[in-house]
Every structure is written in structure tokens, then in C-alpha cells.
Amino acid sequence: MRRLIPLAGLALAACNVPSEFLQRMEAQAKYEYYETNEFWADGKAMRTPPEGTVPRERLVGAPGLTTGRVNGEFVSANPLKLDRAVLEEGHKKYNIVCAQCHGRLGDGNSVVAENMALRLPPSLQDIANKPDGHFYAAITEGYGVMPSFSGELNIQERWAVVAYVRALQTARAPKAGGQQPLPQENR
């Protein structure tokens, strides 16, 4: 065993020696934007994208679906066909991504909210008058201190979360005839 320790030390020390292969990768020849390059007939290193290609950052599709806005105005209704599967997906994703700050009931009561020194997450019940596109855009772009969650939720999942938020708001809204929803501790 004692003979293996010096060998292990030598092996680890050898890992810090840059190999010729890695050096070639770090210092490889490349062209910067707007440099000249004699390989191409036009002499430019920067190439025009092939006809018909779309950068992966560009959203493609109906703006109401992809941005939550049409002509700069928030869409009023969720573009998804709402069914049980959409609400279940929205419930699942809401609990994973949103509930930590907005609370499981969307009322803004959460452990994270209790420990925030800056602006508290709003109760989603208090902003139920906002159009669906507002909630979608907030999830996509971020809002105030809330970051964008477009990396965590795809377009379908974001709209599913909006549908679930609407279900939470409806379930917690005051009922006709003065009957109020049950307090959280009685559920």
C-alpha cells in the first residue's frame, strides 16, 4: 500500500501537465467576425446563414402563443385547449417551479417569501384581473426580481402553468352568495 501512494502522487501531478493535444485545441486558428478570408470568393470570413434557416433563439409561430402578446397587447385567453391533462401538467410544473415563492395556493405565503428582504412575491389571487398573457410573459421574460423561467419550462408548460394559476384563482375566489373559500388550515 505504501508503494502505491507515491505512484498516485506522480499520476496526479502528471494531470497538471498540459498535453500537446489540449494546447492545439486552445490555440487553434480561427477567424473573427468581419475578418477577411481568401478561401471564400467574397473574401469574408463571416458567412451568411443558408436560405431558409432559423436561428434557434428566434421564436417561431403565432406571437400570441410564443410571447403572450399580439400587437404589443397581452392575450386575454390561454391559447391551449384546456383539459384535465393540461391542468395536471400545470399543477406539476407550478409546484416544481413557482410554489417555492408564490406558495402552493398562489397566495404568496411560502418559506422563500418569509425570508425575502426585498420585494415579496405577489399573491396570484390579488392579480387575478390580469390577462393570461401577463402571466405567460412574466414566466417567459421574468418580472421584477423574478427571473425568466423559459429555460425551465417550454411554451406548452408555461401555458399549462397559466391554466393552473387560473384554476387556483377560481378555486380561491369569493363565491356567489357571500360564501368564502375555506381557509388553508381547514382544507
ChimeraX attribute file (.defattr): number of C-alpha atoms within 10 A of each C-alpha:
attribute: neighborCount
match mode: 1-to-1
recipient: residues
	/A:1	5
	/A:2	6
	/A:3	7
	/A:4	9
	/A:5	10
	/A:6	11
	/A:7	11
	/A:8	11
	/A:9	10
	/A:10	11
	/A:11	11
	/A:12	11
	/A:13	10
	/A:14	11
	/A:15	9
	/A:16	8
	/A:17	8
	/A:18	9
	/A:19	10
	/A:20	8
	/A:21	8
	/A:22	10
	/A:23	10
	/A:24	10
	/A:25	9
	/A:26	8
	/A:27	8
	/A:28	8
	/A:29	7
	/A:30	7
	/A:31	11
	/A:32	8
	/A:33	10
	/A:34	11
	/A:35	10
	/A:36	14
	/A:37	13
	/A:38	9
	/A:39	9
	/A:40	11
	/A:41	7
	/A:42	10
	/A:43	12
	/A:44	16
	/A:45	17
	/A:46	14
	/A:47	10
	/A:48	7
	/A:49	9
	/A:50	7
	/A:51	6
	/A:52	5
	/A:53	7
	/A:54	11
	/A:55	8
	/A:56	7
	/A:57	6
	/A:58	7
	/A:59	12
	/A:60	11
	/A:61	9
	/A:62	11
	/A:63	14
	/A:64	20
	/A:65	20
	/A:66	20
	/A:67	20
	/A:68	27
	/A:69	19
	/A:70	15
	/A:71	8
	/A:72	10
	/A:73	12
	/A:74	19
	/A:75	21
	/A:76	15
	/A:77	13
	/A:78	19
	/A:79	16
	/A:80	12
	/A:81	9
	/A:82	13
	/A:83	10
	/A:84	9
	/A:85	11
	/A:86	20
	/A:87	21
	/A:88	15
	/A:89	19
	/A:90	23
	/A:91	23
	/A:92	16
	/A:93	19
	/A:94	24
	/A:95	16
	/A:96	12
	/A:97	15
	/A:98	18
	/A:99	20
	/A:100	18
	/A:101	22
	/A:102	23
	/A:103	21
	/A:104	17
	/A:105	19
	/A:106	25
	/A:107	19
	/A:108	22
	/A:109	19
	/A:110	17
	/A:111	13
	/A:112	15
	/A:113	18
	/A:114	12
	/A:115	9
	/A:116	11
	/A:117	7
	/A:118	8
	/A:119	10
	/A:120	17
	/A:121	22
	/A:122	16
	/A:123	17
	/A:124	20
	/A:125	19
	/A:126	13
	/A:127	12
	/A:128	16
	/A:129	9
	/A:130	12
	/A:131	16
	/A:132	22
	/A:133	25
	/A:134	20
	/A:135	24
	/A:136	28
	/A:137	21
	/A:138	18
	/A:139	24
	/A:140	22
	/A:141	14
	/A:142	15
	/A:143	13
	/A:144	9
	/A:145	10
	/A:146	14
	/A:147	12
	/A:148	15
	/A:149	16
	/A:150	17
	/A:151	7
	/A:152	13
	/A:153	18
	/A:154	13
	/A:155	16
	/A:156	16
	/A:157	20
	/A:158	25
	/A:159	29
	/A:160	30
	/A:161	28
	/A:162	25
	/A:163	27
	/A:164	23
	/A:165	24
	/A:166	20
	/A:167	15
	/A:168	19
	/A:169	21
	/A:170	13
	/A:171	14
	/A:172	18
	/A:173	15
	/A:174	13
	/A:175	11
	/A:176	7
	/A:177	6
	/A:178	7
	/A:179	9
	/A:180	11
	/A:181	13
	/A:182	11
	/A:183	8
	/A:184	8
	/A:185	5
	/A:186	6
	/A:187	6
